[in-house]
Structures are given as structure tokens and as C-alpha cells.
């Protein structure tokens, strides 16, 4: 059995984009309740986040973007950053804590306190570009964590697995010319944000280090498992990652209201086991998983429970 860390902070609930917005505080409440009720929470090692320092946020984001967020952060009400994304008074502190949660998990993994970790954070991150917020995301938590593993802990090769139903445009663009980060994404296509074609495979020295697998609406467990086994596994075995970072969106679930895929919670458990196998072969079992999407509370919480249980069994 692996030692699995769990990152959470009540201030994540203070990020509020308004009544009816799908990326709501209820998502984390549902996850915590499910892990408590299912008896999983007592098996996890609690990791308390602290706000990420700008030193690490600006490994991925332009300092001018970080400054602009601080200048626009409201004392009351909400400020719109794009058509889908806004900041309330609690949003920017939550974003710093979300990025910091991933860094705290990285530290715990590298110290041997845990073997792997799941970060129940919000706002999510994989759509955030180096100079703008988009798609519910302010800071790119996963991209920041990948750079932190490399520059704080000296790991050479990071594999990012993004199984969110939406393509992680921000993460892809963060590492598009970088051969030291292998970015692998499955996503419904065509779908928001419109990036992630199979032809997008990296540039310069990073050519081939971006692997996009567009999925057709309705595809589910069988199709995803085939892609992971036939595409991800050989690519990862050739790359030999020192650590794996998962952009863990659960909105490809068949019951999710924002997409049209057919994954089940059993499917997410199987995908986790495949990733864990790669981590055992090459990365000393090191996996950092960070929450992205997932908007049906029942499907989200059930999928996270199965994902975390699979990490415990890794």
C-alpha cells in the first residue's frame, strides 16, 4: 500500500464565481464528504498548503500578469477576467493556495513523507496561459508544480498526464518547446478551448514531447484504456519520467453536464492504475495529482474516491 497525501484548505471555498457557476465551492465539499463517508480520508496523509511564492508562480506566468491579477483583485463583488472566469475577494488568495498546495505535495513526495498525493484544490489551472486567465483558471497549478520538481528538487524529466475532458492549452503552451516535459492529453474534440489537435506535437527541441489524442463524443472506458495502453505507456516508457503529474479532471464522466464523454468512475480507477504502473517503473512511484474539472457532484466525488483509492493501492 502506498502512502497517499491529501491537500485541502477551507480557503479554497472562498473562491466564488457566483450562483449557478459550475466551478463552485460545492465541488470540494462533495469530495471531502465522500472521502469521509467512504472511510478513505483516515487513510490519507494530510498535507497543509501555504501560499505559493511569486518566485515559483513566475516560473510559468509572466510577472506582469501576476501583477495585473493583484491590481484587479476586488475587495467586494466580482471582477470578470473572461466570459467564464471571475475573481471574488477570496479568489486570488485561493489561487495562491492552490498552486502552493501542489508545491507542498511535491515537497512531501520528495521528502518521502508520501509516495503520491491528490490535491483537492480550486481554482483549477490547466487553461491558464502565461499571460492570461481563462476557462475557470487563474494560475496553472500543474505547470508550476512541474517546474518546481525540476528547479527545486532537481528532477530532470516530468510527465504530465491530462485526462480532463477539455484540452489543457495553458499547460501545453508552457512546455511546447521543452523536451524535458512530456505532455500527454486526452480530450473531447472539437470542444472548448479548441486546441489539442493530434498535429500539435511540440516545436523546436520539444518536437514530439506533446502528445494529443482527441477523443470523439461518447467514447468511454474501453476507448480511454486502449489509448492509455497503446499510446501513453510506450511513450512514457521511452521518456522514463522521474515523476508524473496528473491534471485530474473528472468531467469526461458520462454524467458530466459540460461534456459528452462516457467514462465511469471504474474507468478513472483503471487509468490511475496505468499511470501508477509507469510511475513504479520509472519514477519511484511518484505521482502528484491535482484536481481540474468535474461538475456533476455525484460523479465527481465518486470518481475522486476511486482515483484516490487506486493511488493508495499503487
PEMOZI-V313561 format. One record per backbone hydrogen bond with DSSP energy under -1.0 kcal/mol. CO is the residue of the C=O (numbers start at 1). NH is the residue of the N-H. If there is no record, write none. Layout:
# PEMOZI-V313561
co=CO nh=NH
co=CO nh=NH
This chain:
# PEMOZI-V313561
co=3 nh=115
co=3 nh=116
co=4 nh=45
co=5 nh=118
co=6 nh=47
co=7 nh=120
co=9 nh=12
co=10 nh=13
co=11 nh=14
co=18 nh=21
co=22 nh=24
co=24 nh=27
co=25 nh=29
co=26 nh=30
co=27 nh=31
co=28 nh=32
co=29 nh=33
co=30 nh=34
co=31 nh=35
co=32 nh=36
co=33 nh=37
co=34 nh=38
co=35 nh=40
co=35 nh=41
co=36 nh=39
co=40 nh=43
co=41 nh=44
co=45 nh=6
co=53 nh=56
co=53 nh=57
co=54 nh=58
co=56 nh=59
co=57 nh=60
co=57 nh=61
co=62 nh=66
co=63 nh=67
co=64 nh=68
co=65 nh=69
co=66 nh=70
co=67 nh=71
co=68 nh=72
co=69 nh=73
co=79 nh=87
co=85 nh=81
co=85 nh=82
co=87 nh=79
co=88 nh=91
co=90 nh=94
co=91 nh=95
co=92 nh=96
co=93 nh=97
co=94 nh=98
co=95 nh=99
co=96 nh=52
co=96 nh=100
co=97 nh=101
co=98 nh=102
co=99 nh=103
co=100 nh=104
co=101 nh=105
co=102 nh=106
co=103 nh=107
co=104 nh=108
co=105 nh=109
co=106 nh=110
co=107 nh=111
co=108 nh=113
co=108 nh=114
co=109 nh=112
co=116 nh=5
co=117 nh=289
co=118 nh=7
co=119 nh=121
co=119 nh=291
co=125 nh=128
co=126 nh=170
co=126 nh=171
co=130 nh=62
co=132 nh=129
co=134 nh=137
co=137 nh=134
co=139 nh=141
co=140 nh=144
co=141 nh=145
co=142 nh=146
co=143 nh=147
co=144 nh=148
co=145 nh=149
co=146 nh=150
co=147 nh=151
co=148 nh=152
co=148 nh=153
co=149 nh=155
co=157 nh=242
co=158 nh=182
co=159 nh=245
co=160 nh=184
co=161 nh=247
co=162 nh=186
co=165 nh=188
co=167 nh=169
co=168 nh=172
co=169 nh=173
co=170 nh=174
co=171 nh=175
co=175 nh=178
co=176 nh=203
co=178 nh=181
co=180 nh=158
co=182 nh=160
co=183 nh=211
co=184 nh=162
co=185 nh=213
co=187 nh=215
co=191 nh=194
co=197 nh=200
co=199 nh=201
co=201 nh=208
co=201 nh=210
co=203 nh=206
co=204 nh=207
co=206 nh=209
co=209 nh=183
co=211 nh=185
co=213 nh=187
co=215 nh=189
co=216 nh=219
co=219 nh=262
co=220 nh=224
co=221 nh=225
co=222 nh=226
co=223 nh=227
co=224 nh=228
co=225 nh=229
co=226 nh=230
co=227 nh=231
co=227 nh=232
co=228 nh=233
co=231 nh=235
co=232 nh=236
co=233 nh=237
co=234 nh=238
co=235 nh=239
co=236 nh=240
co=243 nh=159
co=244 nh=288
co=245 nh=161
co=246 nh=248
co=246 nh=290
co=247 nh=163
co=247 nh=249
co=248 nh=292
co=252 nh=263
co=253 nh=256
co=260 nh=218
co=263 nh=254
co=264 nh=268
co=265 nh=269
co=266 nh=270
co=267 nh=271
co=268 nh=272
co=269 nh=273
co=270 nh=274
co=271 nh=275
co=272 nh=276
co=273 nh=277
co=274 nh=278
co=275 nh=279
co=276 nh=280
co=277 nh=281
co=278 nh=282
co=279 nh=283
co=279 nh=285
co=283 nh=286
co=286 nh=244
co=287 nh=117
co=288 nh=246
co=289 nh=119
co=290 nh=248
co=293 nh=250
co=296 nh=300
co=297 nh=301
co=298 nh=302
co=299 nh=303
co=300 nh=304
co=301 nh=305
co=302 nh=306
co=303 nh=307
co=304 nh=308
co=305 nh=309
co=306 nh=310
co=307 nh=311
co=308 nh=312
co=309 nh=313
co=311 nh=314
co=312 nh=2
